[in-house]
Structure formats: structure tokens, C-alpha cells
């Protein structure tokens, strides 16, 4: 039981780290692009970034961190929600500090990024 819980926590942390890195990078390059993009195109972009991160993640973690297929399926549901909530909290934290927020600092875009990452990882990781 402990191993299952630890595997789920590691999967969630992996996705949070893989999402936080582009989030930090996007904040640094967002300034020149202040014009508001189309939200549907932004959603497509975050889905593509998530798919790319999911495709690259087996290079660092070639096998699933959770052994059971049932737990991996539950991970498809639980982890994107948790990551979306973390990204939303980061957005609130940034806004309270007076920092500029970007789209990934919301639940929806954070969830979309994590969902595509976990789907690609579910399909391609051994």
C-alpha cells in the first residue's frame, strides 16, 4: 500500500516539476508578447507542450512509477486535477505579490498541460 501511495506521489511530483519548468521559462519570455492571444490557440499550445513533455519524460523515467494498471488509470484522473490546483495556487500567489500571471497560472490551462502529459506518458512509458 505504501509503495502505491509513494508511486502516485512521485508521478504527481514529476508532472508538477515538468510543468513548473516551462512555467518559469514562459514567464521570462512572456513580456515581449503582451498582446492577448486567442484562448483556443493557447489551449492547443499548452496541450502540445504537455504532449512533448510527456513524450520526453520516459527518457528520465522509462517505466511507470506506479505498477498497477488500475492505479495508473486513477492517476490519469487524479494527477491532472492536482496539478491544475497547484498551478491555480501559483497564479494566486503571483497575483498577490503583484507579479504578472500568464495562462498556465490558471486551473484550466495547468490541467490541460498535465492531462496531455499524463496521457502520453500512460501510452508510451513501459
Backbone as a chain_set.jsonl record, in Angstrom:
{"seq": "XXXXXXXXXXXXXXXXXXXXXXXXXXXXXXXXXXXXXXXXXXXXXXXXXXXXXXXXXXXXXXXXXXXXXXXXXXXXXXXXXXXXXXXXXXXXXXXXXXXXXXXXXXXXXXXXXXXXXXXXXXXXXX", "coords": {"N": [[0.825, -1.197, 0.0], [1.928, 1.238, 0.828], [3.865, 1.522, -1.129], [2.331, 1.929, -3.421], [1.083, 4.383, -2.822], [3.364, 6.001, -2.608], [4.295, 5.801, -5.241], [2.236, 7.14, -6.648], [2.498, 9.699, -5.556], [5.087, 10.325, -6.482], [4.619, 10.333, -9.275], [2.86, 12.536, -9.459], [4.535, 14.586, -8.478], [6.525, 14.52, -10.443], [5.086, 15.441, -12.664], [4.359, 17.989, -11.763], [6.875, 19.209, -11.522], [7.749, 19.006, -14.203], [5.9, 20.687, -15.315], [6.291, 23.077, -13.977], [8.812, 23.935, -14.796], [8.565, 24.769, -17.613], [6.721, 26.759, -17.044], [8.121, 28.627, -15.53], [9.984, 29.36, -17.47], [8.262, 30.374, -19.433], [7.274, 32.651, -18.182], [9.51, 34.241, -18.301], [9.818, 34.775, -20.999], [7.442, 35.892, -21.726], [6.97, 38.619, -21.605], [7.614, 40.2, -24.003], [5.429, 39.554, -25.557], [2.842, 40.769, -25.027], [0.325, 41.132, -26.086], [-2.93, 39.805, -26.112], [-3.421, 36.461, -26.788], [-5.429, 34.24, -28.831], [-7.638, 32.291, -26.928], [-8.197, 29.608, -27.586], [-6.133, 28.869, -29.273], [-4.052, 29.18, -27.494], [-4.71, 27.147, -25.689], [-4.347, 24.927, -27.34], [-1.591, 25.169, -27.727], [-0.611, 24.729, -25.068], [-1.498, 22.12, -24.728], [0.057, 20.847, -26.673], [2.637, 21.384, -25.627], [2.43, 19.91, -23.264], [2.127, 17.335, -24.309], [4.598, 17.04, -25.564], [6.313, 17.212, -23.332], [5.396, 14.943, -21.994], [6.157, 13.012, -23.84], [8.909, 13.245, -23.717], [9.447, 12.611, -21.089], [9.763, 9.765, -20.549], [12.453, 9.435, -21.091], [13.832, 10.233, -18.832], [12.436, 8.873, -16.833], [11.896, 5.86, -17.537], [10.065, 3.787, -16.971], [6.758, 3.237, -15.64], [5.975, 4.847, -12.59], [4.151, 3.852, -10.948], [2.948, 0.672, -10.359], [0.562, -0.919, -10.835], [-2.002, -1.28, -13.272], [-4.592, -0.346, -12.818], [-4.186, 1.625, -10.873], [-2.633, 3.361, -12.372], [-4.551, 4.223, -14.2], [-6.276, 5.552, -12.467], [-4.497, 7.537, -11.819], [-4.517, 8.99, -14.164], [-6.775, 10.495, -13.834], [-6.655, 11.742, -11.289], [-4.105, 13.065, -10.951], [-3.838, 15.185, -13.013], [-5.841, 16.925, -12.083], [-4.876, 17.581, -9.532], [-2.461, 18.838, -10.258], [-3.46, 20.968, -11.778], [-4.751, 22.392, -9.729], [-2.508, 23.103, -8.191], [-1.174, 24.782, -10.013], [-3.07, 26.807, -10.247], [-3.014, 27.776, -7.621], [-0.396, 28.745, -7.633], [-0.723, 30.817, -9.452], [-2.492, 32.512, -8.043], [-0.824, 33.123, -5.899], [1.239, 34.482, -7.251], [-0.236, 36.677, -8.251], [-1.028, 37.951, -5.877], [1.412, 38.867, -5.03], [1.87, 40.824, -6.795], [2.922, 40.172, -9.23], [3.073, 39.516, -12.741], [0.719, 37.362, -14.219], [0.356, 34.433, -16.253], [-1.362, 32.453, -18.731], [-1.006, 29.715, -18.007], [-1.024, 29.802, -15.325], [-3.501, 29.267, -14.381], [-6.236, 27.102, -13.416], [-7.43, 25.694, -15.569], [-5.679, 25.737, -17.875], [-3.355, 24.699, -16.693], [-4.327, 22.193, -15.938], [-4.93, 21.123, -18.469], [-2.374, 20.983, -19.671], [-1.128, 19.126, -17.892], [-2.854, 16.94, -18.214], [-2.516, 16.155, -20.929], [0.176, 15.503, -20.773], [0.161, 13.32, -18.947], [-1.434, 11.493, -20.312], [0.067, 10.929, -22.646], [2.339, 9.904, -21.406], [1.201, 7.695, -20.131], [0.545, 6.103, -22.319], [3.006, 5.693, -23.679], [5.132, 5.16, -21.846], [6.883, 2.414, -20.419]], "CA": [[0.0, 0.0, 0.0], [2.841, 2.378, 0.897], [4.522, 1.616, -2.429], [1.351, 2.517, -4.346], [0.955, 5.794, -2.459], [4.62, 6.651, -2.977], [4.322, 5.896, -6.7], [1.313, 8.21, -7.06], [3.113, 10.981, -5.178], [6.197, 10.573, -7.411], [4.033, 10.704, -10.574], [2.359, 13.903, -9.338], [5.688, 15.487, -8.381], [7.15, 14.567, -11.761], [4.301, 16.309, -13.528], [4.458, 19.359, -11.264], [8.2, 19.713, -11.91], [7.774, 19.174, -15.659], [5.064, 21.831, -15.656], [6.86, 24.284, -13.388], [9.957, 24.393, -15.594], [8.133, 25.648, -18.697], [6.021, 27.909, -16.481], [9.15, 29.607, -15.206], [10.524, 29.842, -18.727], [7.256, 31.176, -20.118], [7.229, 33.968, -17.545], [10.655, 35.032, -18.726], [9.69, 35.189, -22.398], [6.089, 36.393, -21.973], [6.927, 40.083, -21.63], [7.503, 40.804, -25.337], [4.193, 39.148, -26.218], [1.776, 41.217, -24.138], [-0.96, 41.052, -26.772], [-3.673, 38.627, -25.675], [-3.653, 35.517, -27.877], [-6.687, 33.516, -28.869], [-7.578, 31.258, -25.883], [-8.195, 28.265, -28.17], [-4.771, 28.614, -29.737], [-3.234, 28.995, -26.292], [-5.012, 25.803, -25.189], [-3.655, 23.989, -28.234], [-0.165, 25.267, -27.415], [-0.33, 24.047, -23.804], [-1.683, 20.678, -24.964], [1.251, 20.39, -27.385], [3.752, 21.392, -24.67], [2.221, 18.774, -22.37], [2.416, 16.111, -25.061], [6.055, 16.987, -25.743], [6.891, 16.86, -22.03], [5.062, 13.539, -21.751], [6.975, 12.199, -24.728], [10.301, 13.288, -23.267], [9.596, 12.124, -19.712], [10.334, 8.415, -20.436], [13.913, 9.471, -21.149], [14.29, 10.32, -17.45], [11.74, 7.833, -16.07], [11.419, 4.982, -18.612], [8.939, 2.937, -16.597], [5.776, 3.89, -14.779], [6.345, 4.853, -11.184], [3.077, 3.111, -10.304], [2.949, -0.624, -11.016], [-0.742, -1.448, -11.203], [-2.694, -0.543, -14.339], [-5.734, 0.346, -12.217], [-3.674, 2.838, -10.225], [-2.226, 4.278, -13.451], [-5.772, 4.824, -14.739], [-6.684, 6.547, -11.465], [-3.542, 8.625, -11.965], [-4.98, 9.805, -15.294], [-7.848, 11.374, -13.361], [-6.306, 12.492, -10.081], [-2.924, 13.917, -11.06], [-4.077, 16.461, -13.693], [-6.626, 17.806, -11.213], [-3.963, 18.088, -8.505], [-1.521, 19.773, -10.885], [-4.237, 22.167, -12.095], [-4.931, 23.137, -8.482], [-1.206, 23.686, -7.829], [-0.909, 25.909, -10.915], [-4.001, 27.86, -9.846], [-2.467, 28.352, -6.391], [0.774, 29.542, -8.016], [-1.238, 32.041, -10.064], [-2.996, 33.366, -6.957], [0.351, 33.585, -5.172], [1.895, 35.503, -8.078], [-1.096, 37.86, -8.31], [-0.946, 38.628, -4.576], [2.722, 39.517, -4.934], [1.93, 41.869, -7.811], [3.615, 39.691, -10.424], [2.212, 39.232, -13.874], [0.385, 35.947, -14.389], [0.086, 34.02, -17.627], [-2.465, 31.499, -18.799], [-0.747, 28.446, -17.323], [-1.25, 30.051, -13.901], [-4.907, 29.007, -14.093], [-6.541, 25.684, -13.308], [-7.778, 25.094, -16.861], [-4.501, 25.508, -18.707], [-2.491, 23.776, -15.965], [-4.95, 20.872, -16.056], [-4.775, 20.666, -19.85], [-0.97, 20.6, -19.829], [-0.879, 17.894, -17.142], [-3.638, 15.856, -18.787], [-1.852, 15.64, -22.125], [1.42, 14.875, -20.34], [-0.096, 12.018, -18.329], [-1.956, 10.581, -21.341], [1.198, 10.482, -23.467], [3.177, 9.064, -20.548], [0.464, 6.44, -19.92], [0.59, 5.311, -23.544], [4.345, 5.384, -24.178], [6.08, 4.65, -20.85], [6.771, 0.958, -20.272]], "C": [[0.869, 1.263, 0.0], [3.517, 2.61, -0.45], [3.594, 2.262, -3.46], [1.222, 4.007, -4.091], [2.205, 6.57, -2.848], [4.728, 6.818, -4.492], [3.422, 7.002, -7.213], [1.911, 9.572, -6.742], [4.254, 11.321, -6.126], [5.683, 10.986, -8.785], [3.56, 12.158, -10.536], [3.512, 14.896, -9.265], [6.408, 15.623, -9.712], [6.4, 15.531, -12.666], [4.358, 17.756, -13.071], [5.793, 19.971, -11.668], [8.257, 19.961, -13.413], [6.89, 20.33, -16.111], [5.652, 23.123, -15.119], [8.027, 24.818, -14.208], [9.521, 25.24, -16.785], [7.404, 26.89, -18.183], [7.015, 28.998, -16.128], [9.748, 30.205, -16.48], [9.542, 30.73, -19.473], [7.12, 32.557, -19.499], [8.37, 34.848, -18.046], [10.529, 35.509, -20.171], [8.334, 35.81, -22.704], [6.044, 37.909, -22.161], [6.836, 40.679, -23.036], [6.173, 40.518, -26.034], [2.977, 39.528, -25.377], [0.404, 41.143, -24.789], [-1.648, 39.743, -26.396], [-3.932, 37.692, -26.852], [-5.04, 34.892, -27.78], [-6.628, 32.398, -27.829], [-7.568, 29.839, -26.433], [-6.818, 27.9, -28.701], [-3.825, 28.416, -28.554], [-3.461, 27.604, -25.714], [-4.316, 24.743, -26.039], [-2.153, 23.982, -27.945], [0.191, 24.548, -26.124], [-0.515, 22.543, -23.934], [-0.464, 20.107, -25.693], [2.468, 20.349, -26.465], [3.638, 20.209, -23.713], [2.549, 17.461, -23.052], [3.921, 15.949, -25.281], [6.735, 16.593, -24.429], [6.601, 15.402, -21.683], [5.88, 12.6, -22.616], [8.429, 12.156, -24.311], [10.496, 12.673, -21.887], [10.093, 10.679, -19.61], [11.857, 8.375, -20.574], [14.501, 9.515, -19.737], [13.708, 9.206, -16.59], [11.12, 6.861, -17.063], [10.242, 4.098, -18.238], [7.981, 3.74, -15.719], [6.239, 3.808, -13.335], [5.298, 4.13, -10.342], [2.931, 1.796, -11.051], [1.613, -1.075, -11.571], [-1.404, -0.612, -12.289], [-3.898, 0.218, -13.801], [-5.325, 1.646, -11.554], [-3.22, 3.842, -11.284], [-3.444, 4.952, -14.068], [-6.312, 5.869, -13.761], [-5.776, 7.768, -11.529], [-3.926, 9.552, -13.122], [-6.034, 10.817, -14.868], [-7.353, 12.307, -12.263], [-5.173, 13.487, -10.303], [-3.163, 15.207, -11.846], [-4.904, 17.445, -12.858], [-5.723, 18.413, -10.149], [-2.998, 19.115, -9.083], [-2.237, 21.074, -11.264], [-4.46, 23.035, -10.861], [-3.636, 23.799, -8.032], [-0.914, 24.898, -8.713], [-1.83, 27.091, -10.599], [-3.489, 28.556, -8.582], [-1.23, 29.2, -6.693], [0.341, 30.866, -8.65], [-1.762, 33.014, -9.025], [-1.827, 33.949, -6.179], [1.069, 34.691, -5.943], [1.075, 36.8, -8.107], [-1.045, 38.644, -6.997], [0.369, 39.363, -4.395], [2.894, 40.608, -5.976], [2.664, 41.458, -9.071], [2.596, 39.417, -11.525], [1.951, 37.724, -13.955], [0.161, 35.679, -15.878], [-0.945, 32.904, -17.592], [-2.214, 30.202, -18.036], [-0.899, 28.591, -15.809], [-2.725, 29.893, -13.52], [-5.134, 27.498, -14.033], [-6.696, 25.048, -14.685], [-6.55, 24.775, -17.697], [-3.497, 24.584, -18.016], [-3.002, 22.345, -16.052], [-4.735, 20.302, -17.456], [-3.348, 20.206, -20.118], [-0.707, 19.254, -19.158], [-1.634, 16.713, -17.733], [-2.97, 15.284, -20.032], [-0.532, 14.965, -21.769], [1.152, 13.468, -19.815], [-0.662, 11.023, -19.345], [-0.816, 10.041, -22.195], [2.097, 9.564, -22.654], [2.514, 7.708, -20.314], [0.613, 5.529, -21.135], [2.004, 4.842, -23.862], [5.343, 4.889, -23.148], [5.842, 3.147, -20.677], [6.179, 0.591, -18.935]], "O": [[0.596, 2.223, -0.72], [3.72, 3.751, -0.863], [4.044, 3.059, -4.283], [1.248, 4.807, -5.027], [2.107, 7.683, -3.364], [5.196, 7.849, -4.974], [3.806, 7.734, -8.125], [1.842, 10.492, -7.556], [4.39, 12.473, -6.539], [6.243, 11.891, -9.404], [3.822, 12.923, -11.464], [3.473, 15.938, -9.92], [6.853, 16.713, -10.072], [7.012, 16.345, -13.357], [4.401, 18.663, -13.903], [5.843, 21.12, -12.107], [8.751, 20.998, -13.856], [7.112, 20.893, -17.183], [5.518, 24.167, -15.757], [8.21, 26.032, -14.303], [10.049, 26.337, -16.966], [7.461, 27.949, -18.809], [6.77, 30.173, -16.401], [9.987, 31.41, -16.555], [9.938, 31.726, -20.078], [6.877, 33.533, -20.209], [8.208, 36.059, -18.195], [11.084, 36.549, -20.524], [8.097, 36.22, -23.84], [5.141, 38.416, -22.827], [6.04, 41.595, -23.246], [5.836, 41.188, -27.011], [2.163, 38.663, -25.053], [-0.599, 41.096, -24.077], [-1.011, 38.691, -26.367], [-4.592, 38.082, -27.815], [-5.724, 35.012, -26.764], [-5.672, 31.622, -27.83], [-6.99, 28.947, -25.812], [-6.388, 26.752, -28.591], [-2.914, 27.589, -28.606], [-2.509, 26.947, -25.293], [-3.763, 23.779, -25.511], [-1.522, 22.925, -27.921], [1.189, 23.829, -26.078], [0.224, 21.771, -23.323], [-0.004, 19.012, -25.37], [3.248, 19.397, -26.509], [4.643, 19.576, -23.387], [3.169, 16.579, -22.459], [4.449, 14.84, -25.192], [7.625, 15.742, -24.416], [7.46, 14.707, -21.142], [6.254, 11.512, -22.177], [9.112, 11.154, -24.523], [11.605, 12.256, -21.551], [10.802, 10.372, -18.652], [12.482, 7.379, -20.209], [15.54, 8.91, -19.474], [14.392, 8.657, -15.726], [9.947, 7.002, -17.409], [9.484, 3.694, -19.119], [8.339, 4.767, -15.142], [6.827, 2.811, -12.917], [5.528, 3.833, -9.169], [2.801, 1.806, -12.275], [1.557, -1.575, -12.694], [-1.373, 0.618, -12.238], [-4.197, 1.314, -14.276], [-6.026, 2.653, -11.657], [-3.403, 5.047, -11.111], [-3.382, 6.129, -14.424], [-6.752, 6.942, -14.173], [-6.223, 8.896, -11.321], [-3.687, 10.758, -13.061], [-6.164, 11.877, -15.479], [-7.6, 13.512, -12.301], [-5.276, 14.639, -9.882], [-2.725, 16.262, -11.388], [-4.687, 18.655, -12.923], [-5.788, 19.614, -9.888], [-2.746, 20.149, -8.464], [-1.683, 22.159, -11.089], [-4.372, 24.261, -10.931], [-3.654, 24.93, -7.546], [-0.456, 25.928, -8.218], [-1.408, 28.245, -10.677], [-3.527, 29.782, -8.486], [-1.034, 30.251, -6.083], [0.958, 31.906, -8.416], [-1.505, 34.215, -9.113], [-1.832, 35.132, -5.837], [1.46, 35.707, -5.369], [1.633, 37.892, -7.997], [-1.023, 39.875, -7.013], [0.432, 40.368, -3.686], [3.943, 41.249, -6.039], [2.995, 42.307, -9.898], [1.427, 39.129, -11.268], [2.864, 36.918, -13.779], [-0.177, 36.578, -16.648], [-1.35, 32.466, -16.516], [-3.152, 29.645, -17.466], [-0.901, 27.591, -15.091], [-3.142, 30.339, -12.451], [-4.326, 26.717, -14.535], [-6.149, 23.975, -14.936], [-6.403, 23.651, -18.177], [-2.852, 23.772, -18.679], [-2.226, 21.404, -16.218], [-4.394, 19.129, -17.605], [-3.136, 19.156, -20.724], [-0.135, 18.35, -19.768], [-1.114, 15.597, -17.753], [-2.866, 14.066, -20.177], [-0.157, 13.969, -22.387], [1.842, 12.524, -20.199], [-0.393, 9.826, -19.244], [-0.737, 8.838, -22.442], [2.566, 8.547, -23.166], [3.195, 6.682, -20.299], [0.789, 4.319, -20.989], [2.187, 3.697, -24.277], [6.327, 4.251, -23.523], [4.708, 2.679, -20.782], [6.011, -0.592, -18.639]]}, "num_chains": 1, "name": "protein.A"}
